[in-house]
């Protein structure tokens, strides 16, 4: 069987990928039966080789391919787009893939991951829909108005509860960062020992928007090419105990919003209209709208965003250490 996880909700996708990994054999042998491939560069033969390998002391093996469906989407390469495959090569790859996946070994689970929505008419999605069960998972970021409900459901899933007013307050402090929200929910439930509902007073006591502000300050310094301040903000967050990969996810999210806001600026939308269209909190979008003006054009942001995705792959595949990768990224952008 093969599965497709796609959408702009990086947190949910990461959780679902983690669930797939948990089901692959004994923990001591798990890494030997999991292969992660960069879909922007991998070949069909490399993917087939990984998929047909025999599991080592396990019933199943897992192959995760990130970014391949976007690469094979029907589009013409843009000028300067190094990742865009020639139309003919992309078509041949896609046809070969469609021919191969129905013949996957029974011992292999193949998972395609896309950190952006994929057109439901994509041939591979159509093929996946023909399988039994739910094999295409559309992971979308919940709109700002639905965040309180997401928080309540998350607390319930963890065995606790949170009052509606507290959920509203927590949503306002989060700026929509689900990874940060999940961490804060855990902290709040631990504080009340899951013996009572989390109140708005608890949220005001324990939760601040300091990390979100610091990430904003970091990206703001990068936009102004202030390398000294950017490095200071980065290491302040790390010294405060931020997980490097979690921090990278927050930076990725910030640049994704910058790209979306930059596109909306070209349409001369007001910050309030932008917030409504993007389903984000108006206060956060107003700040991002100001920040986006540090970048002359959309292409600058797109280059940085692609580099962030490359860094994530390099870290996860062990090509470089997490903190070093973040240091090099800041140095590269801020000069």
Secondary structure as UniProt FT lines:
FT   STRAND          2..6
FT   HELIX           10..22
FT   HELIX           27..30
FT   HELIX           31..33
FT   STRAND          34..38
FT   TURN            39..41
FT   HELIX           44..52
FT   STRAND          61..66
FT   HELIX           68..71
FT   TURN            79..80
FT   TURN            82..83
FT   HELIX           87..101
FT   TURN            102..103
FT   TURN            106..107
FT   STRAND          108..114
FT   TURN            120..121
FT   HELIX           123..129
FT   STRAND          136..138
FT   HELIX           144..146
FT   HELIX           147..157
FT   TURN            158..159
FT   HELIX           164..174
FT   TURN            175..176
FT   HELIX           178..191
FT   TURN            192..194
FT   HELIX           200..206
FT   HELIX           210..223
FT   TURN            224..225
FT   HELIX           227..239
FT   TURN            240..241
FT   HELIX           244..265
FT   TURN            266..268
FT   HELIX           271..278
FT   HELIX           282..292
FT   TURN            293..294
FT   HELIX           298..316
FT   TURN            317..318
FT   HELIX           322..334
//
